[in-house]
Amino acid sequence: MTLADLKTKNLIKGASFDVIKGVADVAAKENSIKVALDKIDGEVADLALELGPYKDSGASIIRSIEETLQGLEDGLIRTQAMKGH
């Protein structure tokens, strides 16, 4: 049953309908944000840093971070875009 059905059948009236519709609209927007954030989280979780040896020191350095940084920046931009809506 939809909100329109409830209103048509006079199960909710006036201000109650507007309150319920407002809550439903907010919940729908929150769900779409959650789905988008879950997608971004999955994409970022798959990013990996490639480590390589640093000279003969026994230490490691990060190599080829461009792809990782690009993925993180893409996620950040999409997250900031959601905040603006």
Contact map, one row per residue, 1 for C-alpha under 8 A:
1110110000000000000000000000000000000000000000000000000000000000000000000000000000000
1111110000000000000000000000000000000000000000000000000000000000000000000000000000000
1111111000000000100010000000000000000000000000000000000000000000000000000000000000000
0111111100000000000000000000000000000000000000000000000000000000000000000000000000000
1111111110000000000000000000000000000000000000000000000000000000000000000000000000000
1111111111110000000000000000000000000000000000000000000000000000000000000000000000000
0011111111111000100000000000000000000000000000000000000000000000000000000000000000000
0001111111100000000000000000000000000000000000000000000000000000000000000000000000000
0000111111100000000000000000000000000000000000000000000000000000000000000000000000000
0000011111111000000000000000000000000000000000000000000000000000000000000000000000000
0000011111111000000000000000000000000000000000000000000000000000000000000000000000000
0000011001111101100000000000000000000000000000000000000000000000000000000000000000000
0000001001111111100000000000000000000000000000000000000000000000000000000000000000000
0000000000011111110000000000000000000000000000000000000000000000000000000000000000000
0000000000001111111000000000000000000000000000000000000000000000000000000000000000000
0000000000011111111100000000000000000000000000000000000000000000000000000000000000000
0010001000011111111110000000000000000000000000000000000000000000000000000000000000000
0000000000000111111111000000000000000000000000000000000000000000000000000000000000000
0000000000000011111111100000000000000000000000000000000000000000000000000000000000000
0000000000000001111111110000000000000000000000000000000000000000000000000000000000000
0010000000000000111111111000000000000000000000000000000000000000000000000000000000000
0000000000000000011111111100000000000000000000000000000000000000000000000000000000000
0000000000000000001111111110000000000000000000000000000000000000000000000000000000000
0000000000000000000111111111000000000000000000000000000000000000000000000000000000000
0000000000000000000011111111100000000000000000000000000000000000000000000000000000000
0000000000000000000001111111110000000000000000000000000000000000000000000000000000000
0000000000000000000000111111111000000000000000000000000000000000000000000000000000000
0000000000000000000000011111111100000000000000000000000000000000000000000000000000000
0000000000000000000000001111111110000000000000000000000000000000000000000000000000000
0000000000000000000000000111111111000000000000000000000000000000000000000000000000000
0000000000000000000000000011111111100000000000000000000000000000000000000000000000000
0000000000000000000000000001111111110000000000000000000000000000000000000000000000000
0000000000000000000000000000111111111000000000000000000000000000000000000000000001000
0000000000000000000000000000011111111100000000000000000000000000000000000000000000000
0000000000000000000000000000001111111110000000000000000000000000000000000000000000000
0000000000000000000000000000000111111111000000000000000000000000000000000000000000000
0000000000000000000000000000000011111111100000000000000000000000000000000000001000000
0000000000000000000000000000000001111111110000000000000000000000000000000000000000000
0000000000000000000000000000000000111111111000000000000000000000000000000000000000000
0000000000000000000000000000000000011111111100000000000000000000000000000010000000000
0000000000000000000000000000000000001111111110000000000000000000000000000000000000000
0000000000000000000000000000000000000111111111000000000000000000000000000000000000000
0000000000000000000000000000000000000011111111100000000000000000000000100000000000000
0000000000000000000000000000000000000001111111100000000000000000000000110010000000000
0000000000000000000000000000000000000000111111110000000000000000000000000000000000000
0000000000000000000000000000000000000000011111110000000000000000000000000000000000000
0000000000000000000000000000000000000000001111111000000000000000000100100000000000000
0000000000000000000000000000000000000000000011111100000000000000000100000000000000000
0000000000000000000000000000000000000000000000111110000000000111100100000000000000000
0000000000000000000000000000000000000000000000011111000000000111100000000000000000000
0000000000000000000000000000000000000000000000001111100000011110000000000000000000000
0000000000000000000000000000000000000000000000000111110000011110000000000000000000000
0000000000000000000000000000000000000000000000000011111111111000000000000000000000000
0000000000000000000000000000000000000000000000000001111111111000000000000000000000000
0000000000000000000000000000000000000000000000000000111111000000000000000000000000000
0000000000000000000000000000000000000000000000000000111111100000000000000000000000000
0000000000000000000000000000000000000000000000000000111111100000000000000000000000000
0000000000000000000000000000000000000000000000000000111111110000000000000000000000000
0000000000000000000000000000000000000000000000000000110111111000000000000000000000000
0000000000000000000000000000000000000000000000000011110001111100000000000000000000000
0000000000000000000000000000000000000000000000000011110000111110000000000000000000000
0000000000000000000000000000000000000000000000001111000000011111100000000000000000000
0000000000000000000000000000000000000000000000001111000000001111100000000000000000000
0000000000000000000000000000000000000000000000001100000000000111111000000000000000000
0000000000000000000000000000000000000000000000001100000000000111111110000000000000000
0000000000000000000000000000000000000000000000000000000000000001111111000000000000000
0000000000000000000000000000000000000000000000000000000000000001111111100000000000000
0000000000000000000000000000000000000000000000111000000000000000111111110000000000000
0000000000000000000000000000000000000000000000000000000000000000111111111000000000000
0000000000000000000000000000000000000000000000000000000000000000011111111100000000000
0000000000000000000000000000000000000000001100100000000000000000001111111110000000000
0000000000000000000000000000000000000000000100000000000000000000000111111111000000000
0000000000000000000000000000000000000000000000000000000000000000000011111111100000000
0000000000000000000000000000000000000000000000000000000000000000000001111111110000000
0000000000000000000000000000000000000001000100000000000000000000000000111111111000000
0000000000000000000000000000000000000000000000000000000000000000000000011111111100000
0000000000000000000000000000000000000000000000000000000000000000000000001111111110000
0000000000000000000000000000000000000000000000000000000000000000000000000111111111000
0000000000000000000000000000000000001000000000000000000000000000000000000011111111100
0000000000000000000000000000000000000000000000000000000000000000000000000001111111110
0000000000000000000000000000000000000000000000000000000000000000000000000000111111111
0000000000000000000000000000000010000000000000000000000000000000000000000000011111111
0000000000000000000000000000000000000000000000000000000000000000000000000000001111111
0000000000000000000000000000000000000000000000000000000000000000000000000000000111111
0000000000000000000000000000000000000000000000000000000000000000000000000000000011111
